[in-house]
Amino acid sequence: MKLKEIQNLIKFVAKSGASEVKLEMEDVKITIKTSDGNQQVIMHEPVVVPQQVPTAPPIVSTPPPVVSQEAEDATGDSKYITVNSPIIGTFYRKPSPDKPVFVEVGDSISEGSVLCVIEAMKLFNDIESEVSGKIVKILVEDSSPVEFDQPLFLVDPS
């Protein structure tokens, strides 16, 4: 099961109002539980399947960040686009501690520009912009945990 399919399943469960969903497939077992606060917990337990032929390890790809047109900033101005986190992990503004930050407030960005890095399970995933514009606000502190679909940046597309 691909990461994008799991993310879509999480969204579906959250919208359906179900408190718990279990999905078992040949090599994957997934349980999604939602609480009253709409927090989502994913427990991913691989099922051991005996194989005689060794296979290559799966390649993990990072989905593009989710961009929400409806998001509004603190002043209520809806002309900004919100760039949301495509994964759960730790948000970093720099590629490494001794390097400069990827973007600052006021920077112009283009489609495909790297905005930040999110570390998930010891993998560092570049988060690229899907829109061109100007960074208006950075909504997350450096080195802090982020949830799936959490707003990260406000971008002025004009």
N, C-alpha and C positions, 0 to 999 in steps of 0.2 A: 504494500500500500504506500503510495507516495505522500509526501508531506502536505502537498496542496489538498489532496483528498481528505487527509486527517483534519486540516484546518477547516475545510468546508463542512465536515461532519460536526466539528465543534460548534460552528456557527448555527447549523441546523438544530442541534440539540438545545443550544441556548435559546433559540427562538421558539422551539416547540413547547418549552416549559417542563420538559421531562426532568426528573431529578437524577436519574441514572440510566445509562445505556451501555450495554455490553455487546461487543462485536468480536467474534472469533472466526478466524480464517485459517488456512493451512499453516502459515508460519507466523501469524501475528494474533495477539489477543489484546484488545483495547477496551478499557473501561473509562467512561466519561461520567463524572459526577458533577452536578451543579448544586450550589448551596443557595440559601435565601439571598445572599449578597451577590448573586450571579458570578461567583468565582468558579472557575473551571479547573478541575484537577484531572490530569491525564496520567493514567498508569499504563505503561507500554511494556508488556511482558512477552519477550520472544518465546515461541514454542520450539523446543528442540526437535528437529526432524532429522533422523539419521540419513546421511548421504554417503554414497560410495565415491562419487566424483567430487574433488575439491572445486569450489567455485570462487570467483573473485569477490572481494568485499564490495558491498553496495556503495555507490557513489552518492554522496549527500549533496544536493543542490539547494541553494537558498532561493525561496520564491521572492518575487519583487515585492517591495513594500506596498502595503495597502494604502491607497490614497482616497480620502473621504472629502467629497465636495461640500457636504452638509455641515462640516465642523465649523464652529465659531470660536473666535479667540475671546479673551477675557472682556473686551469692550463690546462684544455682541456683533462685531462686523463680520459678515459672512462672505466677504470677497476673497478671503484667504483659503488656500488648500492645505489640508492637514496631511502630513506624511505619517503613517502609522507603522508600528513594528510588525513585520511579517512573522516573527518567531518570539518565543520566550527565551530570555537570556539576560546577559549583563551588557549594558550600553556603555560604549566607549567613544569619546569624541576624537581620539588620536589613534593612529595605527600602532604606536608603541609609546612608552612613557617619555622617551627622549625626542619624539617627533612633534611637529606642530599639529594643531587641531585641523580636521578636515574642512569645516566651515564655521564661520562666525556670523552673528547677526549683521545683516547688511550686505553679505556676500551675494553675488549673482551666481546662480547655478544653471546648468543646462541638463537636459535629459541624459541620464547615464552617469552624472557626477556622483562620486562616493560622498555620502553625507556623514556616515558613522560606521562603526563596527559593532556587531552584537555577537558576544561569545555564548555559544550553547554547547554544552558537553565537550569542552576543550577544543571546539572548532570556532574559528573567528570568521564571521560572515560579513562581507562588505555589503552595506545597505546603500543602494543606488537610487537616485531620484528618477521618478517617472515623469516629472514635469520640469519645465524651465521657469525661472523666475528669480525672486530675491528672498533670502531667508529673513523672516520677520521676527521669529521667536524660536528659541530652543526650549522645549518643554520638559526635558529630562536632565538631571544632573549627571555629570561624568561618573562612571563606575557604579551606577545604580542599577538594580534589577528592573527589567521591563516585562510586561505581559504581552501576550498575543493581541494585536490590534490596538495597543496603547499609543496615543498620539505622541510623536517625537518632535516634529518640526511644524511650524506654520510658514507657508510659502506664498508670497504675493506673485501671482502669475502675470500681472500686467507689466 
